[in-house]
Every structure is written in structure tokens, then in C-alpha cells.
């Protein structure tokens, strides 16, 4: 069975995060233009069973038992390479994950928040990150490429509603793309909307890892600065997610297993791979074999070499 647990990986929001990949590869309600794992293979809005919670819990228990104290995570995070709320067992899974005594975070694209049961299940999480890339419907379609049955206005209203009842830490994340959703007018309207949501932190992000789609570029420094100025002018607690997370990837001792599981959802910079290799007492021969066997792919982005898990196209 595929590896559902990855990390811990360094998170710009959560410190050390051990990830739960509770959705099969690229099953999502969006097919975002900036997605680092590529175009969605299956787009859906109907929730279903993918993995039984007990199987995920057993894998997590094994993984945690293999970690040293220095590598132990700060958060358990549901951050699959699909939309986590598509999992019909999400509520049960969150409760079982909390039994490990660590806070549970969910990183969601917000698209299914209009479903009452989704909101109810998310209430048990400790930390929720909601995607709000734009409040402009035309830009939403360009940036997020949503499933045909989704309604942007309904999603925005459900974000407002959820924010008024959720008792944990609620943050928002807005990914800015050059010449798509980074204009002064768009940023102003987004800031006004976020004032209603009242997130503890309104993160402003740009793509910092290689993108699967061509012709998509991060907003430039001027647009990011304008976004920050606009958010703070509206009294939002704005922070940037525009830097590198660092190289604090945990090692189980098996370099091949570690890099395959991490890069499935989290492309790694070359220097991070080298550090992981050193921790595992591995050599570049193993890395080269993974590349030759087409399990790992090396790409260059912003003058940095990255390694990504390569998936079969069929």
C-alpha cells in the first residue's frame, strides 16, 4: 500500500509538520494553475471513502515511533496532494489523530465549506488554513480552475460563516500570480473580504517551488509589497509566505523511502536532499538510481535545483 504519511517536513506556518496524504494523487475539486503536483487527474466535489482512518492511524503510529526526539513534529497536518475535505471519514480521522496528543491542522482549498457536514467535521481541528486567492470570479476560474459544479459566491459566504463559529486557529492563504490576481483593485477587494473573515494571520503567498503548468509566474516583489501594504492598511495581521522553508527534513534512516515519500507532495531543494542524504548515511548513487529509474525528477526553478517525485502518466 502507498505511503500515506510523509515527513516531518519544515513548514513556514507550523514548524515541523508530519503530513497526512489522505487523498489519492491529484484527486481534487480544483486544478489550480500554480499547483506543484500538477493538473488534477480526477476532479470531483462528491465526498467518498479513500482510506480507512485506522489504516492511516497505524501508519502514523509506526512513523512517530521511528522518529528521534529532535525530529518529533509540532503538528499533524492533513495536507494531501488533493483536497482533504473530499474524504468522507475526515471527521473521524481528525478525532483519531488528536489521540496522539499533537495539534491537528487541515490545509483546505475551502471549496466544500458550503457543506454542513464538512464545517462540522472541521470544528474538531486545532488549526485550519483556508485558501482565498481572489474574490473575483473571473480570476478564480483562471487561478483555481474549479470543478464545474462549484459556485464562487457560495464558497465565499461559507468562508465567512465558518470563520464566525470555528474556535481554533484560523488563517487564510492567498497565492498571488503575476498579471492574474495581483492588481491593486483585486488586492483591495480581497483585503475587504478578509476583514469579514478575521483570520489570525492573512498569509500572502507566491509559488516558491516548481510549477507543473507553463506560463504561470509568481507575482513580482512590487505586487507582493502592495498586497502586504493593502492588508495591513485594513488592519489585517499579514505575513508573507515567500521564503524557503529550510532543510529540516527528518530522516528515518532509509534515504530512498524518505525522499520518495516527501517529494510526492513536497518538492525538495538540492541542498535539502544533500542534508537528508548525509543524515541517512546514503550516497548520490542512490539518488542517481532513483532518477534513472524515473522515480525522481530534477528541475530548475528560480536558479535552484529541485527534486520531485515522478508519477506515471497512465
N, C-alpha and C positions, 0 to 999 in steps of 0.2 A: 504493500500500500504506500502511496506517496507520502512524503513528509509534510505534515500539516503545521509543524512547529518550526520556527526559524529564529535565529539569533541566540542570545541577545544582540541587538544592534544599537548603535548610538542614535538617539532621537533628539532633534533640536527642540522638541516640546516636552519630552517625558524622561530625559536622562537615558538610562539603559532600559530598553524595551524588549521583551520577548514576544514575538509576533505569533498570532494565530491565523493561519490561512484557511478559514472556514468555508471558503467558496472555491470551486474548481477554477482552473486557469481561465481568466478573461470571460467569466460569466457576469454580466453587469447590466444595469439599467441605462448607463451612459457608455459612450465610446469617446471619451474626452480627447480633444486634439493634442493635449500635452501628455497623455498617459505614457508612463515609462515602460509598461508591459505590453503595449501595442493595442491595435484595434480589437474591440470586443468580439470574441468568437460567437458568443450566444448573448443576444440582448433580450432581456425579459423583465417584466415587472411583477409577475406572479411568484410568490414565495413557495419554496419547496424544501424537502429534505435533501441534504447533500452528504453530510457525515453525522453519525450518531454522536451526541455530546460525550458519552462515556469513552468513545474511542479517542476523541481529542484530549480529554482529561488524562487518560492513561499515557498518551504520548507526552503531554506536558509534564506529568509527574516524573517520567523517566528522564526527560531533558533537564529538569531542575535538579534532580539527584546527581546528575553528571557535572554540574557546574561548581566551580570553586566559589568561596565566599566573595572574592573580589569581582567575580563576573556575575554575581546574582543580580537579577533585574529589579528595577524600581517599579515597573508596570507590566502587567499582562495586557497586550493590545490586540484587539480584533482589527486587523488591517490587511485583509487579503488582497489578491490581485483581481478582485471583483467587488461587488457591493455587499457588505456583510449583512445588511438587513434583509437580503433575499433568503437567508437561512431561516426556515420556519421554526427551528429549535433555538433561535437566538436567545430568547428569554431564559430558557432552561440552562443554556450554555453559560450565560453570564453568571447566574447564581452558582453554578458548579465551579466556575473559575474563581469566584470570590472565596471559596473554601480554602484556597491556598494562602490566604492571608495577605495577598497583594492587591493593590487597587487595579480595577479593570477599566481600560479605555476602549472606546469604539470610535473609529475614524470612518465617517459615513458621508456619502455624497448628498444626503438629505432628500433624495428623490422619492422615498417611500414613507416619509414622515406623515403624509396625509392619512395613512392607515392607522386606525386607532390602536390596533394590537402592536404595531411597531413602536409607537410612542410609549405604550405601557411597558413593553419589554425593555426599552432603553432606560427607563426610570431607575432600574437596578444597577446601572453602570455608575462608576465614580467620576468618569471624565468622558465627555462627548465633544468631538470636533465635527462641526457642520460645514460642509462646503457651500460657500456662497460666492461664486465667481463673478456674478453680474446680476443686476435686476432688470436688464434689458433683454427682452425675449429674443430679438434677432441675434444679439451677441451670445445669448445662452445656447442657441442652436449651433452657432459656429464653434463655440468653446467646448461645450459639453456633449454635443451630438446625442441628444436624448432619445430614448425609446419613443415611438410614435404615439403611445397612449398617455404620455406624461404631459401635465399642464403646469407651466411655469408659475402662473399666478397662484394656483393651489399650493404648490410647493413652498412658495414664499410665505403664504399665510400660515402654513403648517409649521414653518420655522418660527414664526412669531409665537404661535400658540404653544409650541413645545418649550420655548425659552421661558415662558411665564410659569411653567409648572415643574421643570426639572430642577432638582435640588443639589445636584453635584456640580462639578466644574464644567462650564460650558464655554467653548471657544469657537471662533469661526476662522475659516481659512479661505482666502481669495487669491486665486492664481491669476497673475496678470500676463497677458500675451501681447506682444508688440502689434500695434495697429488693429487690434480686435476689441479688447475691453479695457484699454488703458488711457482713454481720453479723459480730459478734465471733467466733462459732463458725466461720463459713466462713473467716475470715481466719486463725484459729488452725490449722485443718486444712490450709489452703494453705501456711502457713509450715512446718509439719511436713513436708509433702511436698517442698517446695523444699530443705529441709535435705538430703534424699537426692540431689537433683539437683546441688547445689553450684554454682549459676551464679556467674560472676564478678560480675555485678550482677543483682539481682532488681528489675526495674523495676515500679513501681506507676503505673498509668496511669488517666486518666479521659478521656472524649471531649472533645477541645478544638476540634473542627471540626464543622460542621453534620452532623446525622444524617439518614439517609433514612427512618428509621422513627419514627412518632409514639409518644408515651407512654413514651419511653426517656430517662432523665436520668442525668447523671453523679452518682456518689457525692458526698456533700457533704464539706465540709472536715473535719468531725469523723470521718467514716469513713476518709478518706484518712490523717488523722493516726493513727488507730487501726491501720490497716494498716502504716504505717511503724513504729510502736512495736512491733507484734507481730513484724514481720520482723526488726527489729534485736534484739529480745529473744531471738530464735532464732539470733542471730549471722549473719544474712544481711546482705550488703552491699546495702542497699536504697537506691534512688534514685527520685525522683518524675519522672514524665513528665506534668506537669500544666500546664506553661507554654507560651507561644508560642515557636515556633522562631526567629523573626526574619524579616527581609526579604531575606536574601542570596541571592535567586534570580538565576541567571546569565542574561544576555541574548545571543542570537545576532545581534541587530540587527533581527529580524523580530518585532515585538510580537505580531501575531496568531498566528503559528505557536507562539511561546513560551507564550503564555497558554493556548492550546488544548491543547498537549501537557502542560503542568504541571497544569492544573485537571482533566484527565481522571482523575488519580489522587490529586491533592493540592490540595484547595480552598485558595484564596489569600485572605488578608485584604485589605481595600481599600487599606491603606497599602502593602502589598507590591506590589499591582498598580500603584499610582501610581509607586513607585520603579522598577519594571520598565519602565513606560511612559517614564519620564524617560531611563533607560539606552538605550532603543531610539529616542529622539527621535520618539516617537509622540504622538498626541493622544487625548483622550477620545472623539473622533468614531469612531475605530476600535473602541473598547470598546463604545460605544453601538450601532454597527452589528452587532457580534457578538451583543449582547443582542437586538436587533430581529430578527436572523436566527435566533434561538432556538438559537444555538450555545453561549452562555454564559448562566448564570442567576445573579442576585443574591439572596442570602438573608441574613437577620439571625439571629445566634446569639450569646448572651451579650453583647448590646448592641454587637456588632461586625458590620459588613457583610463578607460573603464572596462570592467569585465561584467558581462551579463549572461544569465542562463539562456541557452538557445533551445527553443521548443520546436517540436516537429510541426510542420505546417498542415499536416493532414488531421 
